[in-house]
Amino acid sequence: MGMGSKMEGPSTPAIRRDPYEVLSVSRDSTDQEIKTAYRKLALKYHPDKNASNPEASELFKEVAYSYSILSDPEKRRQYDSAGFEALDADSMDMEIDLSNLGTVNTMFAALFSKLGVPIKTTISANVLEEALNGTVTVRPLPIGSSVEKQCAHFFGVTINEHQAESGIVVRVTSTAQSKFKLLYFEQDANGGYGLALQEDSEKTGKVTSAGMYFLHFQVYRMDSTVNALAMAKDPEGAFFKRLEGLQPCEVSELKPGTHIFAVYGDNFFKTASYTIEAVCAKSYEDTTQKLKDIEAQILRKRNELRQFEAEYRKALARYQEVTDRYTKEKQSVDELLKQRDGIHSSFTIVKSTNISGSGSNLSNGSSSKINGDESPGEDGGSDGKDKSGKKKWFNLNLRGSDKKLI
């Protein structure tokens, strides 16, 4: 399946290997198995932990690239059916660890982010390792605070059986419009915490916010980078990709007990101020049902748009064809009418010709004949040429008396 082929995009490894081989998983592996394999390898090869090993950076990039394929249902399906050739390398965006960029590169990343260039950032290896080792400080909810850049605050949410059945919603907002990530960790076998869910903050109105919804039905998150990349690649067709960024959340319900969440400061230069709260969905039954209904409508609309895109592009191609023909036909008609007008105009243009004889007059001969009959020779007004012609005509009829007259 294209193993060992060279890469086209700048954000991908120099050589592509089978992503299943890179993550050491089988082709029938579940999403959770793929995610678990990725976490272990990403932590193993993370640049923060391998500063003296330059090969680790390439391995980390390879692991991240492979996971970007297998974690996306559509990309995984395309790869399984036709290999790398079915994937658009330009749309394969990488996550960047800001803690490993350095000051200069971080400034460039901040500039591009301000300009609207989508830059996805990953969580610092130090934070992930501390969580995995269980050495983090867990705080109770609710709380409002601020977190340093590339650092995380961990919070514990304890729910009973009734609350677990009703559903739980955890939301983080920032009136300062800070950039952050909301994280959910699952209990690991060794007593630590492994990252399970991640939501990037999005700007909505005058605040930035992120939320996780554990409501016993499939809830989706929106990956805004998909829209941004689609807009950059095909502005006219970007509308049809607006719902393609909708990705299903891997966890839809929580069991009774204590659950660990974290707010990760994702700002480039400053701390992130935020407010975090966890609420039971029991008090929001109507709102929960509306969310369920709207999620179903959006999914149906996404399928409709996929079908409509093919119809639209077909109609657009036909429209382009007829408009091109319209332009050509209009030019052709305009040119014919222009030539016709030119021919008509030529009849009214006086040409510079000699006026000697009747050749320059109309071809009916009437003018020259009338001039001949009304010759001024009889009243003495004709010129010498006319007299000479008349004399010859007279002599021809009086041959016998020519000499006598002379």
Contacts in CASP RR format, 6 or more apart in sequence:
PFRMAT RR
TARGET T0000
AUTHOR 0000-0000-0000
METHOD contacts of the structure
MODEL  1
MGMGSKMEGPSTPAIRRDPYEVLSVSRDSTDQEIKTAYRKLALKYHPDKN
ASNPEASELFKEVAYSYSILSDPEKRRQYDSAGFEALDADSMDMEIDLSN
LGTVNTMFAALFSKLGVPIKTTISANVLEEALNGTVTVRPLPIGSSVEKQ
CAHFFGVTINEHQAESGIVVRVTSTAQSKFKLLYFEQDANGGYGLALQED
SEKTGKVTSAGMYFLHFQVYRMDSTVNALAMAKDPEGAFFKRLEGLQPCE
VSELKPGTHIFAVYGDNFFKTASYTIEAVCAKSYEDTTQKLKDIEAQILR
KRNELRQFEAEYRKALARYQEVTDRYTKEKQSVDELLKQRDGIHSSFTIV
KSTNISGSGSNLSNGSSSKINGDESPGEDGGSDGKDKSGKKKWFNLNLRG
SDKKLI
1 18 0 8 1.000
1 79 0 8 1.000
1 83 0 8 1.000
1 84 0 8 1.000
2 16 0 8 1.000
2 18 0 8 1.000
2 83 0 8 1.000
2 84 0 8 1.000
2 85 0 8 1.000
3 16 0 8 1.000
3 17 0 8 1.000
3 18 0 8 1.000
3 21 0 8 1.000
4 15 0 8 1.000
4 16 0 8 1.000
4 17 0 8 1.000
5 15 0 8 1.000
5 16 0 8 1.000
5 84 0 8 1.000
6 14 0 8 1.000
6 15 0 8 1.000
6 16 0 8 1.000
7 13 0 8 1.000
7 14 0 8 1.000
7 15 0 8 1.000
7 16 0 8 1.000
7 89 0 8 1.000
8 89 0 8 1.000
8 90 0 8 1.000
9 89 0 8 1.000
9 90 0 8 1.000
9 92 0 8 1.000
11 65 0 8 1.000
11 92 0 8 1.000
11 93 0 8 1.000
11 94 0 8 1.000
12 61 0 8 1.000
12 65 0 8 1.000
12 89 0 8 1.000
12 92 0 8 1.000
12 94 0 8 1.000
13 58 0 8 1.000
13 61 0 8 1.000
13 62 0 8 1.000
13 65 0 8 1.000
14 58 0 8 1.000
16 65 0 8 1.000
16 84 0 8 1.000
17 62 0 8 1.000
17 66 0 8 1.000
19 65 0 8 1.000
19 66 0 8 1.000
19 67 0 8 1.000
19 69 0 8 1.000
19 70 0 8 1.000
19 79 0 8 1.000
20 26 0 8 1.000
20 27 0 8 1.000
20 29 0 8 1.000
20 66 0 8 1.000
20 70 0 8 1.000
22 41 0 8 1.000
22 62 0 8 1.000
22 63 0 8 1.000
22 66 0 8 1.000
23 34 0 8 1.000
23 37 0 8 1.000
23 38 0 8 1.000
23 41 0 8 1.000
23 63 0 8 1.000
23 66 0 8 1.000
23 67 0 8 1.000
23 70 0 8 1.000
24 37 0 8 1.000
24 41 0 8 1.000
25 33 0 8 1.000
25 34 0 8 1.000
25 37 0 8 1.000
25 70 0 8 1.000
27 80 0 8 1.000
29 37 0 8 1.000
31 71 0 8 1.000
31 250 0 8 1.000
32 250 0 8 1.000
34 67 0 8 1.000
34 70 0 8 1.000
34 71 0 8 1.000
35 67 0 8 1.000
35 71 0 8 1.000
35 196 0 8 1.000
35 250 0 8 1.000
38 63 0 8 1.000
38 66 0 8 1.000
38 67 0 8 1.000
38 71 0 8 1.000
39 128 0 8 1.000
39 194 0 8 1.000
39 195 0 8 1.000
41 59 0 8 1.000
41 63 0 8 1.000
42 60 0 8 1.000
42 63 0 8 1.000
42 64 0 8 1.000
42 67 0 8 1.000
42 128 0 8 1.000
43 49 0 8 1.000
43 125 0 8 1.000
43 128 0 8 1.000
43 129 0 8 1.000
43 132 0 8 1.000
45 56 0 8 1.000
45 57 0 8 1.000
45 59 0 8 1.000
45 60 0 8 1.000
45 63 0 8 1.000
46 56 0 8 1.000
46 60 0 8 1.000
46 97 0 8 1.000
46 125 0 8 1.000
46 128 0 8 1.000
47 56 0 8 1.000
47 57 0 8 1.000
47 60 0 8 1.000
47 97 0 8 1.000
47 100 0 8 1.000
47 125 0 8 1.000
48 97 0 8 1.000
48 99 0 8 1.000
48 100 0 8 1.000
48 124 0 8 1.000
48 125 0 8 1.000
48 126 0 8 1.000
49 56 0 8 1.000
49 125 0 8 1.000
49 129 0 8 1.000
50 56 0 8 1.000
50 57 0 8 1.000
50 60 0 8 1.000
61 94 0 8 1.000
64 94 0 8 1.000
64 95 0 8 1.000
64 122 0 8 1.000
65 92 0 8 1.000
65 94 0 8 1.000
68 75 0 8 1.000
68 92 0 8 1.000
68 93 0 8 1.000
68 94 0 8 1.000
69 75 0 8 1.000
69 76 0 8 1.000
69 79 0 8 1.000
69 87 0 8 1.000
69 92 0 8 1.000
70 76 0 8 1.000
70 79 0 8 1.000
72 247 0 8 1.000
73 248 0 8 1.000
74 244 0 8 1.000
75 87 0 8 1.000
78 86 0 8 1.000
78 87 0 8 1.000
79 86 0 8 1.000
79 87 0 8 1.000
90 229 0 8 1.000
90 233 0 8 1.000
91 226 0 8 1.000
91 229 0 8 1.000
91 230 0 8 1.000
91 233 0 8 1.000
93 118 0 8 1.000
93 120 0 8 1.000
93 225 0 8 1.000
93 229 0 8 1.000
94 120 0 8 1.000
95 120 0 8 1.000
95 121 0 8 1.000
95 122 0 8 1.000
96 109 0 8 1.000
96 119 0 8 1.000
96 120 0 8 1.000
96 121 0 8 1.000
96 122 0 8 1.000
97 121 0 8 1.000
97 122 0 8 1.000
97 123 0 8 1.000
97 124 0 8 1.000
97 125 0 8 1.000
98 106 0 8 1.000
98 109 0 8 1.000
98 121 0 8 1.000
98 124 0 8 1.000
98 149 0 8 1.000
98 150 0 8 1.000
98 266 0 8 1.000
98 268 0 8 1.000
99 124 0 8 1.000
99 125 0 8 1.000
99 126 0 8 1.000
99 150 0 8 1.000
101 109 0 8 1.000
106 268 0 8 1.000
106 269 0 8 1.000
107 268 0 8 1.000
109 119 0 8 1.000
109 268 0 8 1.000
110 268 0 8 1.000
110 269 0 8 1.000
112 119 0 8 1.000
113 119 0 8 1.000
113 268 0 8 1.000
116 228 0 8 1.000
117 228 0 8 1.000
118 224 0 8 1.000
118 225 0 8 1.000
118 228 0 8 1.000
118 229 0 8 1.000
120 200 0 8 1.000
120 225 0 8 1.000
121 266 0 8 1.000
123 152 0 8 1.000
123 181 0 8 1.000
123 183 0 8 1.000
123 195 0 8 1.000
123 198 0 8 1.000
123 264 0 8 1.000
124 150 0 8 1.000
124 151 0 8 1.000
127 150 0 8 1.000
127 151 0 8 1.000
127 152 0 8 1.000
127 262 0 8 1.000
127 264 0 8 1.000
128 194 0 8 1.000
128 195 0 8 1.000
130 136 0 8 1.000
131 152 0 8 1.000
131 154 0 8 1.000
131 185 0 8 1.000
131 192 0 8 1.000
131 193 0 8 1.000
131 194 0 8 1.000
131 195 0 8 1.000
131 260 0 8 1.000
131 262 0 8 1.000
132 188 0 8 1.000
132 190 0 8 1.000
132 192 0 8 1.000
132 193 0 8 1.000
132 194 0 8 1.000
133 192 0 8 1.000
134 191 0 8 1.000
134 192 0 8 1.000
134 193 0 8 1.000
136 152 0 8 1.000
136 154 0 8 1.000
136 193 0 8 1.000
136 262 0 8 1.000
137 154 0 8 1.000
138 154 0 8 1.000
138 155 0 8 1.000
138 156 0 8 1.000
138 260 0 8 1.000
139 153 0 8 1.000
139 154 0 8 1.000
139 155 0 8 1.000
139 156 0 8 1.000
140 155 0 8 1.000
140 156 0 8 1.000
141 155 0 8 1.000
141 156 0 8 1.000
141 157 0 8 1.000
141 261 0 8 1.000
141 276 0 8 1.000
141 277 0 8 1.000
141 278 0 8 1.000
142 275 0 8 1.000
142 276 0 8 1.000
142 277 0 8 1.000
142 278 0 8 1.000
143 155 0 8 1.000
143 275 0 8 1.000
143 276 0 8 1.000
144 274 0 8 1.000
144 275 0 8 1.000
144 276 0 8 1.000
145 153 0 8 1.000
145 273 0 8 1.000
145 274 0 8 1.000
146 271 0 8 1.000
146 272 0 8 1.000
146 273 0 8 1.000
146 274 0 8 1.000
147 153 0 8 1.000
147 180 0 8 1.000
147 263 0 8 1.000
147 264 0 8 1.000
147 265 0 8 1.000
147 271 0 8 1.000
147 272 0 8 1.000
147 274 0 8 1.000
148 265 0 8 1.000
148 271 0 8 1.000
149 265 0 8 1.000
149 266 0 8 1.000
149 267 0 8 1.000
149 268 0 8 1.000
149 269 0 8 1.000
149 270 0 8 1.000
149 271 0 8 1.000
149 272 0 8 1.000
150 264 0 8 1.000
150 265 0 8 1.000
150 266 0 8 1.000
151 264 0 8 1.000
151 265 0 8 1.000
152 183 0 8 1.000
152 262 0 8 1.000
152 263 0 8 1.000
152 264 0 8 1.000
152 265 0 8 1.000
153 262 0 8 1.000
153 263 0 8 1.000
154 185 0 8 1.000
154 193 0 8 1.000
154 260 0 8 1.000
154 261 0 8 1.000
154 262 0 8 1.000
155 260 0 8 1.000
155 261 0 8 1.000
155 262 0 8 1.000
155 263 0 8 1.000
155 276 0 8 1.000
156 258 0 8 1.000
156 259 0 8 1.000
156 260 0 8 1.000
156 261 0 8 1.000
157 168 0 8 1.000
157 170 0 8 1.000
157 258 0 8 1.000
157 259 0 8 1.000
157 260 0 8 1.000
157 261 0 8 1.000
157 278 0 8 1.000
158 257 0 8 1.000
158 258 0 8 1.000
158 259 0 8 1.000
159 168 0 8 1.000
159 254 0 8 1.000
159 256 0 8 1.000
159 257 0 8 1.000
159 259 0 8 1.000
159 280 0 8 1.000
160 256 0 8 1.000
160 257 0 8 1.000
161 256 0 8 1.000
162 282 0 8 1.000
163 256 0 8 1.000
163 280 0 8 1.000
163 282 0 8 1.000
164 253 0 8 1.000
164 254 0 8 1.000
164 255 0 8 1.000
164 256 0 8 1.000
164 257 0 8 1.000
165 216 0 8 1.000
166 280 0 8 1.000
166 281 0 8 1.000
166 282 0 8 1.000
167 214 0 8 1.000
167 215 0 8 1.000
167 216 0 8 1.000
167 253 0 8 1.000
167 254 0 8 1.000
167 280 0 8 1.000
167 281 0 8 1.000
167 282 0 8 1.000
167 288 0 8 1.000
168 214 0 8 1.000
168 254 0 8 1.000
168 278 0 8 1.000
168 279 0 8 1.000
168 280 0 8 1.000
168 281 0 8 1.000
169 211 0 8 1.000
169 212 0 8 1.000
169 213 0 8 1.000
169 214 0 8 1.000
169 215 0 8 1.000
169 278 0 8 1.000
169 279 0 8 1.000
169 281 0 8 1.000
169 284 0 8 1.000
170 182 0 8 1.000
170 184 0 8 1.000
170 211 0 8 1.000
170 212 0 8 1.000
170 261 0 8 1.000
170 276 0 8 1.000
170 277 0 8 1.000
170 278 0 8 1.000
171 209 0 8 1.000
171 210 0 8 1.000
171 211 0 8 1.000
171 212 0 8 1.000
171 276 0 8 1.000
171 277 0 8 1.000
171 279 0 8 1.000
172 180 0 8 1.000
172 182 0 8 1.000
172 201 0 8 1.000
172 209 0 8 1.000
172 210 0 8 1.000
172 211 0 8 1.000
172 263 0 8 1.000
172 274 0 8 1.000
172 275 0 8 1.000
172 276 0 8 1.000
173 207 0 8 1.000
173 208 0 8 1.000
173 209 0 8 1.000
173 274 0 8 1.000
173 275 0 8 1.000
174 180 0 8 1.000
174 201 0 8 1.000
174 207 0 8 1.000
174 208 0 8 1.000
174 209 0 8 1.000
174 272 0 8 1.000
174 273 0 8 1.000
174 274 0 8 1.000
174 275 0 8 1.000
175 206 0 8 1.000
175 207 0 8 1.000
175 273 0 8 1.000
175 275 0 8 1.000
176 272 0 8 1.000
176 273 0 8 1.000
177 203 0 8 1.000
177 206 0 8 1.000
177 207 0 8 1.000
177 208 0 8 1.000
178 201 0 8 1.000
178 208 0 8 1.000
178 265 0 8 1.000
178 267 0 8 1.000
178 270 0 8 1.000
178 271 0 8 1.000
178 272 0 8 1.000
178 273 0 8 1.000
178 274 0 8 1.000
179 201 0 8 1.000
179 208 0 8 1.000
179 265 0 8 1.000
179 266 0 8 1.000
179 267 0 8 1.000
179 268 0 8 1.000
179 272 0 8 1.000
180 201 0 8 1.000
180 208 0 8 1.000
180 210 0 8 1.000
180 263 0 8 1.000
180 264 0 8 1.000
180 265 0 8 1.000
180 266 0 8 1.000
180 267 0 8 1.000
180 272 0 8 1.000
180 274 0 8 1.000
181 198 0 8 1.000
181 199 0 8 1.000
181 200 0 8 1.000
181 201 0 8 1.000
181 210 0 8 1.000
181 263 0 8 1.000
181 264 0 8 1.000
181 265 0 8 1.000
181 266 0 8 1.000
182 198 0 8 1.000
182 199 0 8 1.000
182 201 0 8 1.000
182 210 0 8 1.000
182 211 0 8 1.000
182 212 0 8 1.000
182 261 0 8 1.000
182 262 0 8 1.000
182 263 0 8 1.000
182 264 0 8 1.000
182 276 0 8 1.000
183 195 0 8 1.000
183 197 0 8 1.000
183 198 0 8 1.000
183 199 0 8 1.000
183 261 0 8 1.000
183 262 0 8 1.000
183 263 0 8 1.000
183 264 0 8 1.000
184 195 0 8 1.000
184 196 0 8 1.000
184 197 0 8 1.000
184 198 0 8 1.000
184 212 0 8 1.000
184 251 0 8 1.000
184 259 0 8 1.000
184 260 0 8 1.000
184 261 0 8 1.000
184 262 0 8 1.000
185 193 0 8 1.000
185 194 0 8 1.000
185 195 0 8 1.000
185 196 0 8 1.000
185 260 0 8 1.000
185 261 0 8 1.000
185 262 0 8 1.000
186 193 0 8 1.000
186 194 0 8 1.000
186 196 0 8 1.000
187 193 0 8 1.000
187 194 0 8 1.000
187 260 0 8 1.000
188 194 0 8 1.000
193 260 0 8 1.000
196 250 0 8 1.000
196 251 0 8 1.000
197 212 0 8 1.000
197 249 0 8 1.000
197 250 0 8 1.000
197 251 0 8 1.000
199 210 0 8 1.000
199 211 0 8 1.000
199 212 0 8 1.000
199 221 0 8 1.000
200 210 0 8 1.000
200 224 0 8 1.000
200 266 0 8 1.000
201 208 0 8 1.000
201 209 0 8 1.000
201 210 0 8 1.000
201 266 0 8 1.000
202 208 0 8 1.000
202 209 0 8 1.000
202 210 0 8 1.000
202 222 0 8 1.000
202 224 0 8 1.000
212 249 0 8 1.000
212 261 0 8 1.000
213 219 0 8 1.000
213 249 0 8 1.000
213 291 0 8 1.000
214 251 0 8 1.000
214 252 0 8 1.000
214 253 0 8 1.000
214 254 0 8 1.000
215 252 0 8 1.000
215 253 0 8 1.000
215 281 0 8 1.000
215 288 0 8 1.000
215 291 0 8 1.000
215 292 0 8 1.000
216 252 0 8 1.000
216 253 0 8 1.000
217 252 0 8 1.000
217 292 0 8 1.000
217 295 0 8 1.000
218 248 0 8 1.000
218 249 0 8 1.000
218 252 0 8 1.000
218 295 0 8 1.000
219 248 0 8 1.000
219 249 0 8 1.000
219 252 0 8 1.000
219 291 0 8 1.000
219 295 0 8 1.000
220 246 0 8 1.000
220 247 0 8 1.000
220 248 0 8 1.000
220 249 0 8 1.000
220 295 0 8 1.000
220 298 0 8 1.000
220 299 0 8 1.000
221 246 0 8 1.000
221 247 0 8 1.000
221 248 0 8 1.000
221 249 0 8 1.000
222 245 0 8 1.000
222 246 0 8 1.000
222 247 0 8 1.000
223 245 0 8 1.000
223 246 0 8 1.000
223 247 0 8 1.000
224 245 0 8 1.000
226 241 0 8 1.000
226 244 0 8 1.000
226 245 0 8 1.000
227 238 0 8 1.000
227 241 0 8 1.000
227 242 0 8 1.000
227 244 0 8 1.000
227 245 0 8 1.000
230 237 0 8 1.000
230 238 0 8 1.000
230 241 0 8 1.000
230 242 0 8 1.000
230 244 0 8 1.000
231 238 0 8 1.000
237 309 0 8 1.000
240 305 0 8 1.000
240 306 0 8 1.000
240 308 0 8 1.000
240 309 0 8 1.000
240 312 0 8 1.000
242 305 0 8 1.000
243 298 0 8 1.000
243 301 0 8 1.000
243 302 0 8 1.000
243 305 0 8 1.000
244 302 0 8 1.000
246 298 0 8 1.000
246 299 0 8 1.000
246 302 0 8 1.000
261 276 0 8 1.000
261 278 0 8 1.000
263 272 0 8 1.000
263 274 0 8 1.000
263 276 0 8 1.000
265 271 0 8 1.000
265 272 0 8 1.000
266 272 0 8 1.000
281 287 0 8 1.000
281 288 0 8 1.000
353 360 0 8 1.000
354 360 0 8 1.000
357 368 0 8 1.000
358 365 0 8 1.000
358 367 0 8 1.000
358 368 0 8 1.000
361 367 0 8 1.000
361 368 0 8 1.000
375 382 0 8 1.000
375 386 0 8 1.000
375 390 0 8 1.000
376 382 0 8 1.000
376 386 0 8 1.000
377 386 0 8 1.000
377 387 0 8 1.000
377 390 0 8 1.000
382 390 0 8 1.000
395 402 0 8 1.000
398 405 0 8 1.000
END
